[in-house]
Amino acid sequence: MTVIDPPQSINTFFAFASDKGVIAGSYVDAGHASHGFVRTPQGKFKTFDAPNGDPDIAVTGINNAGDVTGYFGDNGSVDGFIRTADGTFTLFQPPGLGAVPVSINAKGETTGDYSGNGKSVGFFRKPNGKITSFRVPNSNGDTVPTGVNSAGVVAGFAYVKRAKHTSEIIGFIRTP
C-alpha cells in the first residue's frame, strides 16, 4: 500500500493510475483551494491549478501518455479540460452546462456528462475538439458515462423509466 499525499494537502481525492504507475488526482490545501497533481512512480509530485486561477479544480482521469482530464468552476459555470503531460491545457464545454469529463483514453478521447435541460447528457470528445452528445434510449434523460477505452467504447449507467412513476438504473455500453 502506498499513501498518496501531495505536499500542502489536507484532503486528497480522485486518485487515478496509468498503466505506467503515474498517479493523477486532486487535493485541497489548508486555504480550501483545490489543486491538481501528477505523481511519478518514483514519488515526485507536480501540482497545477486551473489556467484561469479558479480555486476549484478536479482531476478525474489519466492516460498512459500522462494526459489528464477533469473540470474546474468558472463564475458559476464548469469547464472541462485536458492537460497534456507537458502542461498544456485545452478547455472545452459541451453544448449544455457543467462539463464533467470522467475518463481519457490512449488516443486523448474523453467522455463524461453535462446538464442539458436539468438532466445528465453523455458526451464523447475527440482530440480534434468534436463533441458528440448522447442519451441512452428510453432513459428519463440521465445518462452518465464512467469510462472510455482505447477503441472509443464508452461505459456508464442511466436511469430508465419503467412503470408509471418508477425508474431503475441500468448499465450501458456505447460503441463508436
C-alpha positions as CSV (number, residue, x, y, z in Angstrom):
1,M,0.0,0.0,0.0
2,T,1.3,3.4,-1.0
3,V,-0.1,6.6,0.6
4,I,-0.6,9.4,-1.9
5,D,-0.3,12.7,0.0
6,P,0.7,15.7,-2.1
7,P,2.7,18.4,-0.4
8,Q,0.5,21.0,1.4
9,S,-2.6,18.8,1.1
10,I,-5.2,18.3,3.9
11,N,-7.5,16.1,1.7
12,T,-6.7,14.1,-1.4
13,F,-9.3,13.0,-3.9
14,F,-9.8,11.3,-7.3
15,A,-6.5,9.3,-7.4
16,F,-6.2,7.6,-10.8
17,A,-3.3,5.5,-12.1
18,S,-2.0,4.9,-15.6
19,D,-0.5,1.6,-16.6
20,K,2.9,3.2,-16.2
21,G,2.3,3.9,-12.5
22,V,1.8,7.6,-12.8
23,I,-0.9,8.8,-10.4
24,A,-3.2,11.8,-11.0
25,G,-5.7,13.4,-8.8
26,S,-6.8,16.5,-6.8
27,Y,-6.2,17.8,-3.3
28,V,-7.4,20.5,-1.1
29,D,-5.0,22.8,0.8
30,A,-5.4,24.5,4.2
31,G,-7.0,27.5,2.4
32,H,-9.7,25.2,1.0
33,A,-8.4,25.7,-2.6
34,S,-8.3,22.6,-4.9
35,H,-5.3,21.7,-7.0
36,G,-4.5,19.0,-9.5
37,F,-1.4,16.8,-9.2
38,V,0.5,14.2,-11.1
39,R,2.8,11.8,-9.2
40,T,5.6,9.8,-10.8
41,P,6.2,6.2,-9.9
42,Q,9.3,7.5,-8.1
43,G,7.1,9.6,-5.8
44,K,7.8,13.1,-7.3
45,F,4.8,15.4,-7.4
46,K,3.9,18.1,-10.0
47,T,1.0,20.2,-8.9
48,F,-1.1,22.5,-11.1
49,D,-4.1,24.9,-10.9
50,A,-6.8,25.8,-13.4
51,P,-5.4,28.0,-16.1
52,N,-7.7,30.9,-15.0
53,G,-6.7,30.6,-11.3
54,D,-10.1,29.2,-10.3
55,P,-9.7,27.7,-6.8
56,D,-11.8,24.6,-7.6
57,I,-10.2,22.0,-9.9
58,A,-10.9,18.3,-10.0
59,V,-8.8,15.7,-11.9
60,T,-10.9,12.7,-13.0
61,G,-8.6,10.6,-15.2
62,I,-5.2,10.0,-16.7
63,N,-4.0,8.0,-19.7
64,N,-0.6,6.3,-20.4
65,A,0.8,9.4,-22.2
66,G,0.4,11.3,-18.9
67,D,-2.5,13.4,-20.2
68,V,-5.1,14.2,-17.5
69,T,-8.7,15.3,-17.8
70,G,-11.0,17.0,-15.3
71,Y,-13.0,20.1,-14.7
72,F,-13.0,23.4,-12.8
73,G,-15.5,26.0,-11.8
74,D,-15.6,29.4,-13.6
75,N,-18.0,32.1,-12.5
76,G,-20.9,29.7,-11.8
77,S,-20.1,27.5,-14.8
78,V,-17.9,24.4,-15.1
79,D,-15.4,23.9,-17.8
80,G,-13.8,20.6,-18.9
81,F,-10.1,20.4,-19.6
82,I,-7.4,18.2,-20.9
83,R,-3.9,18.8,-19.6
84,T,-1.2,17.2,-21.6
85,A,2.0,15.8,-20.0
86,D,3.9,18.9,-21.0
87,G,1.4,21.1,-19.0
88,T,-0.6,22.5,-22.0
89,F,-4.3,23.0,-21.2
90,T,-7.2,22.6,-23.6
91,L,-10.5,23.8,-22.3
92,F,-13.8,22.6,-23.6
93,Q,-17.5,22.9,-23.0
94,P,-20.3,20.6,-24.4
95,P,-23.5,22.3,-25.6
96,G,-25.1,22.3,-22.1
97,L,-23.9,23.4,-18.7
98,G,-21.3,21.9,-16.5
99,A,-18.8,19.7,-18.4
100,V,-17.7,16.8,-16.2
101,P,-15.3,14.7,-18.1
102,V,-14.6,11.4,-16.2
103,S,-12.1,9.5,-18.4
104,I,-9.5,9.9,-21.0
105,N,-8.2,7.1,-23.3
106,A,-4.8,6.5,-25.0
107,K,-6.0,8.5,-28.1
108,G,-6.9,11.5,-25.9
109,E,-10.6,10.9,-26.3
110,T,-12.7,11.9,-23.3
111,T,-16.1,11.0,-22.0
112,G,-18.3,12.5,-19.3
113,D,-21.6,14.3,-18.9
114,Y,-23.1,17.7,-18.7
115,S,-26.5,19.1,-17.8
116,G,-29.0,19.5,-20.6
117,N,-32.4,20.8,-19.5
118,G,-31.8,19.6,-16.0
119,K,-30.8,16.1,-17.0
120,S,-27.4,14.5,-17.4
121,V,-26.4,14.0,-21.0
122,G,-23.4,11.9,-22.0
123,F,-20.7,13.3,-24.3
124,F,-17.7,11.8,-26.2
125,R,-15.0,14.3,-27.2
126,K,-12.4,13.6,-30.0
127,P,-8.9,15.1,-29.8
128,N,-9.8,17.5,-32.6
129,G,-12.5,19.0,-30.3
130,K,-15.5,17.4,-31.9
131,I,-18.1,16.6,-29.2
132,T,-20.9,14.1,-29.7
133,S,-23.8,14.2,-27.2
134,F,-25.8,11.0,-26.4
135,R,-28.5,9.7,-24.3
136,V,-29.5,6.1,-23.5
137,P,-32.7,5.2,-25.4
138,N,-35.8,5.2,-23.2
139,S,-33.9,6.9,-20.4
140,N,-35.5,9.7,-18.4
141,G,-32.6,11.8,-19.6
142,D,-29.9,10.9,-17.1
143,T,-27.1,9.3,-19.0
144,V,-23.8,9.1,-17.0
145,P,-20.6,7.8,-18.7
146,T,-18.0,6.4,-16.4
147,G,-15.2,5.4,-18.7
148,V,-13.8,5.1,-22.3
149,N,-11.4,2.5,-23.6
150,S,-8.8,2.9,-26.4
151,A,-11.4,1.7,-29.0
152,G,-13.7,4.6,-28.0
153,V,-16.2,2.3,-26.3
154,V,-18.0,4.2,-23.5
155,A,-19.5,2.5,-20.5
156,G,-21.7,4.0,-17.9
157,F,-25.2,4.0,-16.3
158,A,-28.5,5.6,-17.0
159,Y,-31.9,6.0,-15.3
160,V,-34.6,4.3,-17.3
161,K,-38.4,4.8,-16.9
162,R,-40.2,1.6,-16.0
163,A,-43.7,1.8,-14.6
164,K,-45.8,4.9,-14.1
165,H,-43.6,6.7,-11.7
166,T,-40.6,4.4,-11.2
167,S,-37.3,4.1,-12.8
168,E,-34.3,1.9,-12.4
169,I,-30.6,2.2,-13.0
170,I,-29.1,0.2,-15.9
171,G,-25.6,-0.1,-17.3
172,F,-24.8,0.8,-20.9
173,I,-22.0,0.4,-23.5
174,R,-21.8,2.9,-26.4
175,T,-19.8,1.8,-29.4
176,P,-18.4,4.3,-31.9
